[in-house]
Amino acid sequence: MEWYYYVGMFFAGAFFANFVPHFVKGVCGDKFPTPFSKPPGKGLSSPMVNMLWGLLNLVIGYVLYRVDKVSLQDTLSMVIFFIGFALLSIMCGNNFAKKDKE
């Protein structure tokens, strides 16, 4: 498998991880930071913007997942997918923990 498939697998995991907080906050009716808030990533966006942003991340993650041939039978592809998911989850957790303190 070519190297760029592994890059896509990593980003598929990252997009799936980014889907979760935005979609959950949107469905719960809570405001939450998005790239569209003022200032970007720090201000709060409406629940609808969060839900739409989450769904866009889900679609992009799914397309990357399918195109880059992530497979449960291929351990390396699942490890790389999980690393992307885990790293973005950790980054988001650290970033969003500060949202109420600023």
Buried (B, 14 or more C-beta within 10 A) or exposed (E): EEEEBBBBBBBBBBBBBBBBBBBBBBEEEEBBBBEBBEEEEEBBBBBEBBBBBBBBBBEBBBEBBEEBEBEEEBEEBBEBBBBBBEBBBEEBEEEBEEEEEE
